Amino acid sequence: MAVLKYTKDNWEEIRDGVFRKIVYLEDIMTVMIEFRNGPWSKAEPFHSHLHEQSTYIAKGEIILYCEGENDQLLKEGDLFYISSGIKHTICVMSPIARLIDNFSPIREDFL
């Protein structure tokens, strides 16, 4: 069993104002990502990946942009999922946004 407790001092800073924690098994990965640099004036560039993704908004607000869908303002408690290969991105709308991402298969590029 792996346990990763929430504290402010054990985050990996992946770029300015963006932090994450990762737990994973052979076929599933959970990533807690915290954006501490909001709100943003524009969305990140679109991207896609072979991984299926589900995301829970644990704190804050984002706009989700997803290929073939209407833009969605998502708030704390909301969920979304993205199928493999679908282009998507977000724009952080609050000072802090915390997302819980689940990926299958695991994102080797995150390790």
Order of alpha helices (4+ residues) and beta strands (2+ residues): beta-beta-beta-beta-beta-beta-beta-beta-beta
